[in-house]
Amino acid sequence: MKWHALKADTYRQYGEFSWGQVLKGTVTRRTFRIIVTLRLCQAVANAKSPIRFLLIPLKIMHRIASHLAAVDFPWNTKVGAGLAITHGWGLVINSEAKIGNNVTLFHGVTLGRRDRIALDGTRHIEYPEIEDEVWIGPHAIIVGGVTIGRGSRIAGGAFVTNNIPPYSIVSGNPSSIIKINCTPDVANPAPL
């Protein structure tokens, strides 16, 4: 199993990596615990050995960890290395959303699906993609097939339904770009 992503997540949490920090975070930090259980589920699901039998108990463990943290974060979501969840309460992530490296999510963030009905009646389902080094503030909502560009910052309470170019600051409902060429806000960026 590769533990690169978990090491990067730990680095984002503590500014350093050690297995002791992983254990400490798993026991004491509810938002870090869901990241650990997510990584364990994904590692076991991708294993080509008999260890795969552990997937069911790990899924249950992840569900319990998510419940205790008051988040909806499916174990099979595609998440890059170095994820940081701050506060976390009310976080809702669709399993089809994609999250890049060194991303920061605050409480109340929603990364959700959007259904579009075409004129011919066909349904098109879309999910957001968050690129690397994105910071998403409290209660921001990002829905549909939008891409949030690398290094962007989404202000708290923003409602985003359009693509955001890299290194932009976005605010408002409906959202608008209030600054371009911003510096990414990544505390303890994991060296990747």
C-alpha positions in Angstrom: 0.0 0.0 0.0 1.1 3.5 -0.7 0.8 6.0 2.2 1.9 9.1 0.3 -1.5 10.8 0.6 -1.9 10.1 4.3 1.6 11.4 5.0 0.7 14.6 3.1 -2.6 14.9 5.0 -0.7 14.6 8.3 1.8 17.2 7.2 -1.0 19.6 6.5 -2.5 19.0 9.9 0.7 19.2 12.0 3.5 20.7 9.8 5.4 17.5 10.0 4.8 13.7 9.5 5.2 10.9 11.9 3.1 7.8 12.5 2.7 9.0 16.1 1.1 12.2 14.7 -1.3 10.0 12.6 -2.3 8.0 15.7 -2.7 11.2 17.8 -4.8 12.9 15.1 -6.9 9.8 14.6 -7.7 9.6 18.3 -8.1 13.3 19.1 -9.3 15.2 15.9 -12.6 14.3 14.5 -11.9 16.0 11.1 -8.6 14.3 10.7 -10.1 10.9 11.7 -12.4 11.0 8.6 -9.4 11.6 6.4 -7.6 8.7 7.9 -10.5 6.3 7.5 -11.1 7.6 3.9 -7.4 6.8 3.1 -7.6 3.4 4.7 -10.7 2.5 2.8 -9.2 3.6 -0.5 -5.9 1.8 0.2 -7.7 -1.5 1.0 -10.1 -1.1 -2.0 -7.1 -0.7 -4.3 -5.1 -3.6 -2.8 -4.5 -6.7 -4.9 -4.1 -8.9 -1.9 -6.5 -10.8 0.5 -6.4 -7.7 2.7 -9.5 -6.5 0.7 -11.6 -8.4 3.2 -11.0 -5.4 5.6 -13.0 -3.0 3.3 -16.4 -3.7 4.9 -15.3 -3.0 8.5 -13.3 0.0 7.3 -16.3 1.4 5.5 -18.3 1.0 8.7 -15.5 2.7 10.6 -15.5 5.6 8.1 -19.3 5.9 8.3 -19.1 6.2 12.1 -16.2 8.7 11.9 -18.2 10.8 9.4 -21.3 10.7 11.6 -19.3 11.7 14.7 -17.7 14.6 12.7 -21.2 15.6 11.4 -20.0 15.4 7.8 -21.1 13.6 4.6 -17.9 12.6 2.9 -18.1 9.3 1.0 -15.0 7.1 1.3 -14.7 6.7 -2.5 -14.4 10.4 -3.3 -11.3 11.2 -5.4 -9.2 13.2 -3.1 -5.6 14.4 -3.7 -2.9 14.4 -1.1 -2.7 17.0 1.6 -6.3 17.5 2.4 -7.1 19.8 5.4 -10.6 20.0 6.9 -11.0 22.9 9.3 -13.9 22.7 11.8 -15.8 20.5 9.3 -19.3 20.6 10.8 -21.9 20.2 8.0 -19.4 19.5 5.3 -21.2 17.7 2.3 -19.1 16.2 -0.5 -20.6 14.3 -3.4 -18.8 11.0 -4.1 -18.3 12.1 -7.7 -16.6 15.4 -6.9 -12.8 15.6 -7.5 -10.5 17.3 -5.0 -6.9 18.1 -5.8 -3.8 18.3 -3.7 -3.3 20.7 -0.7 -6.9 21.7 -0.6 -8.5 23.3 2.4 -12.2 22.8 3.2 -14.0 24.7 6.0 -17.3 23.9 7.8 -20.5 23.9 5.9 -18.8 23.5 2.4 -20.9 21.7 -0.2 -19.5 20.2 -3.3 -22.6 18.9 -5.0 -24.1 17.6 -8.2 -26.2 19.5 -10.6 -28.7 18.0 -13.0 -29.4 19.8 -16.2 -32.4 18.8 -18.4 -31.8 19.4 -22.1 -34.5 20.6 -24.5 -34.8 17.0 -25.7 -35.5 15.9 -22.1 -32.2 14.1 -21.5 -30.6 14.5 -18.1 -27.0 15.7 -17.8 -25.4 15.2 -14.4 -22.4 17.3 -13.5 -20.0 17.3 -10.5 -17.4 19.9 -9.4 -13.6 19.6 -9.8 -11.4 21.4 -7.3 -7.8 21.8 -8.5 -4.7 22.0 -6.3 -4.1 24.5 -3.5 -7.7 25.7 -3.4 -9.1 27.2 -0.2 -12.8 27.0 0.3 -14.3 29.1 3.1 -17.2 28.4 5.5 -20.6 27.6 4.0 -19.4 28.0 0.4 -21.5 26.0 -2.1 -20.0 24.7 -5.4 -22.4 22.7 -7.6 -22.3 21.3 -11.1 -19.6 20.6 -13.6 -17.5 23.5 -12.7 -13.7 23.6 -12.2 -12.2 25.7 -9.5 -8.8 26.8 -10.8 -5.5 26.1 -9.0 -4.7 28.4 -6.1 -8.1 30.0 -5.9 -9.9 31.1 -2.8 -13.7 30.8 -2.4 -15.0 33.1 0.2 -17.4 32.0 2.9 -21.0 31.9 1.8 -20.2 32.0 -1.9 -22.5 30.2 -4.3 -20.4 29.0 -7.3 -22.0 27.6 -10.5 -19.4 28.7 -13.1 -15.8 27.8 -13.8 -13.2 29.9 -11.8 -9.9 30.6 -13.4 -6.7 29.8 -11.5 -5.5 32.2 -8.7 -8.8 34.0 -8.3 -10.7 35.2 -5.2 -14.5 34.6 -5.5 -17.2 35.9 -3.3 -21.0 36.4 -3.2 -24.3 34.8 -4.1 -24.3 34.5 -7.0 -20.5 34.4 -7.0 -18.3 36.8 -8.8 -14.5 37.1 -9.1 -13.3 39.9 -6.9 -9.5 39.5 -7.5 -7.2 37.8 -9.9 -3.6 36.7 -9.5 -4.0 36.0 -5.8 -1.5 34.1 -3.7 -2.8 30.6 -2.7 -3.7 30.3 1.0 -2.3 26.9 2.0 -1.2 26.4 5.6 1.5 23.8 6.0 1.6 22.9 2.3 2.6 19.2 1.9 5.7 18.8 -0.2 4.5 16.7 -3.1 
